[in-house]
Amino acid sequence: MTTVLVLNGPNLGRLGRREPDVYGAETYDDLVALCQKTGQELGLSVEVRQTDAEGELIGWLHEAADGRVPVVLNPAAFTHYSYAVRDAVAQRTAPLIEVHISNPAAREEFRHVSVVSALASGTIAGFGLRSYVLALHALAEMADPAARG
């Protein structure tokens, strides 16, 4: 069974309370349950993590690179300015999909730039928590090309 890390950056632990008009009413626990359920349906072992600390996120990206573990990454605010996260993503050894709950391109101008996107296998944004579901489906297909329909 393929293991996938779903890594989330700052403030995502406050889903459901943080700007529900932008991020929706679903909670971080709802996100964890959705990712684990989707992973189970796809034959993936999914581990979901969240941190507000840049160094911890970088450590998890190093762990994934060392273990050749695919990643779904929502870098949150680190998306726009963290060259340290970008450099950790550059070391990836397995597919990595950048996700965003909202559509950064439709928001404030400072959110239009991602320092991560150019290094990711792909980016999915603007579909709410469904962005994670779409990313997990993509990773499952990358792990098993015969599963493409």
N, C-alpha and C positions, 0 to 999 in steps of 0.2 A: 504494500500500500504506500503510495506516495505521500510524504509529509509536506505540508505547506504552512508557512508562517504568514499570518495576517498581522501586520505591524501598523500601529496607529500612533501618530504624534500628538502634540499638545492640544489640550482642551477637548479631545474626542471622548474622554471619560465622562464628560458632562452632557453628552447627547441627551435630548429630551428636556433639558433645562437651559441649554445654551442656544439662544437665537432660534427658537422653534420655527419661526417664519422662514428661516434659511435652511436649517438642518432637519426640520421635522420634529415630531413629538416622540418618535421611537428613541429608546434609551440605549446606552452602551450595552447593557445586558441583552437587549433585543438584538443588537448587532452580533454579539457573541453567539447567541442561540441560532440566528439565521446563518451565520458562517459555518457553524458546526453541523447544522442540519443539511445545508447544501453540500458540504464536504462529504458527509456520510452518503448522501444520494449519489455522489460522483465517485465514490471509492477513494476519497482523499482523507488523510488524517490531518485535521486542521487545528492549529494552535493560534489563538487570538491573544495579542498583547497590546497594551497601551502604556505610553509614558509621556510625561511632560518634560523629560530630561533628554536633551540632545545627545549626550554621551551614552546614555543607556540605549537609545535607538541605534546609534552607530555600532555599539557592541553587538546588538542583535543582528544587524546587517552583516557584520563580520562573521558571526556564528553561522548565518545562512550561507555565506560565501564559502567558509571552510567546510561546511557539510554538504555543499551542492544542493541546497534546499530552495525550491521555488518560493517566491514571496509575492504577496499582495501588500502594497505599501501605500498608506495614506500619510504622507509626511506632514499634513496640516500646514501650519504656518511655516515650517521649515522648508516647504516647497519653494518658497520665493527667495530665500536668501542663504540657506545653509549649504555652503560649499563643503563643509565637513560631511554632511549627509550625502551630498552629491558624490564626493570622493569615495565614500563607503559603497554607494550603489555601483560605482564604476568597477568595483572589485567583484561584482556578482559572478557566479559560476553556473547559474541556473536562471530560468526566466523570472523576470520581475515585472509586475504590472502595477503601475501607479494608478491609484483611484482617488476620486473626490466625490463627496456626497452632493455638493452643489457644483455648479458650472463656473469655475474661476474666470473664464473668459467673459461671462456675463455680469461680473461683479466689479468691484473697485479696480482701478487701473493697476495698482501695485500687485494684484493677484493674477494678472495676465501672464506673468513670466514664471516658468518653472525651471529651476536649475537641475531638476531630476529627469524631466521628460525625455531629453535626448539620449539618456542612458537606459531608459526602461524598454522592455519588450513592446510595451504599448501603454496607452493611457485611456482610462474610462472615467468620465465625469458627468455629473448632472442628473443622475438617475436615482438619487437618494441612496438608501441602503442597498438598493438593487445593483448599484455600481459594483459592490463586492461580489454579488451573485454572478454577475457577468464576468468578472475577473476570475473567479474560481472555475467557471465553465471554460474559459479560455485556457487556464493552466491545465485543466484536466485533458483538454484536447492536445495541448503541447506535449503532455506526458504520454499520451496514447493517440498518435495520429490516426489510428484505425477507428477511433471513436467519432471522428468528424462525420457529420451527416449531411 
